[in-house]
């Protein structure tokens, strides 16, 4: 029988984000977004190479200060900006990158593959 592509879920590809070290000299990580609806695969670099973050044992007060400094930055809540990934992965709710990855997977309904 003829299958309608719009309703056939078996043809739908899973959204994926590949998290890996950035090859840019001043950035710490790169995310590559794959299979997101209505867009080509693309990447975003984020995190200062030498900077320390919440996952690097920064304090709750330093996290609060970071959020105060950056909450009005362009793209703070946009998945297509580096600051979004810094906020959710480097300065997320947990001091564990692994736990922040799991939280972001749920938030974006996407599989995140960490290539350390």
C-alpha positions in Angstrom: 0.0 0.0 0.0 1.1 3.6 -0.7 2.7 5.3 2.4 2.3 9.0 3.0 5.8 10.3 3.9 4.3 13.0 6.1 2.7 10.3 8.4 5.2 7.5 8.0 7.3 7.8 11.1 9.8 5.1 9.9 11.2 7.6 7.3 11.8 10.3 9.9 15.4 10.6 10.9 16.4 11.1 14.5 17.7 14.5 15.5 21.3 14.3 16.5 23.9 16.6 18.0 27.5 15.6 17.8 29.5 17.2 20.7 33.3 17.3 20.2 36.4 19.3 20.8 36.5 22.4 18.6 39.3 22.8 16.1 39.1 26.6 16.5 42.1 27.7 18.6 40.0 29.9 21.0 36.9 27.6 21.4 36.5 24.6 23.7 33.7 22.6 22.0 31.8 22.3 18.8 28.2 20.9 18.3 27.1 19.6 14.9 23.4 19.5 14.5 22.1 16.8 12.1 18.6 15.9 10.9 16.9 19.0 12.4 13.7 19.8 10.5 13.8 22.4 7.8 17.6 23.0 8.0 20.9 21.7 6.7 23.4 20.0 9.0 25.5 22.7 10.6 27.8 23.4 13.6 28.4 25.9 16.4 31.6 26.4 18.3 31.3 27.6 21.9 33.1 27.9 25.3 36.4 29.8 25.8 39.4 27.4 25.4 41.1 28.4 28.6 38.0 29.4 30.5 36.7 27.6 33.6 33.0 26.8 33.9 30.5 25.2 36.3 31.5 21.8 35.1 35.1 22.7 36.0 34.3 23.4 39.7 33.1 27.0 39.5 30.9 27.9 42.4 27.1 28.5 42.5 27.8 32.2 42.9 30.1 32.3 39.9 27.3 30.5 37.9 24.8 33.1 39.0 27.2 35.9 38.0 27.8 34.2 34.6 24.0 34.1 34.0 23.6 37.8 35.0 26.3 38.8 32.6 25.0 36.8 29.6 21.2 36.6 30.0 20.7 39.4 27.6 23.2 38.1 25.0 21.9 37.6 21.5 20.9 34.0 21.1 20.9 33.1 24.8 17.8 30.9 24.3 18.4 30.1 20.6 19.6 26.6 19.8 21.5 28.1 16.9 24.0 30.0 19.0 27.1 29.0 20.9 25.9 30.8 24.1 22.9 28.4 24.2 25.2 25.4 24.4 27.5 27.2 26.9 24.4 27.9 29.1 23.1 24.3 28.9 26.2 22.2 28.9 29.0 24.2 30.6 26.8 26.2 33.0 23.9 23.8 33.3 22.1 22.5 36.4 24.8 19.9 37.1 28.5 20.1 37.6 28.7 17.0 35.4 28.9 17.4 31.6 27.4 13.9 31.2 24.3 14.9 33.3 23.9 18.2 31.4 24.0 16.3 28.1 21.2 14.1 29.3 19.1 17.1 30.4 19.7 18.8 27.0 18.7 15.6 25.1 15.4 15.7 26.9 14.9 19.4 26.3 15.6 19.2 22.6 14.2 15.7 22.0 17.5 14.9 20.3 20.3 12.3 20.7 23.6 13.9 21.8 26.7 12.0 21.0 29.8 13.1 22.9 33.1 12.4 21.2 35.7 13.1 23.9 
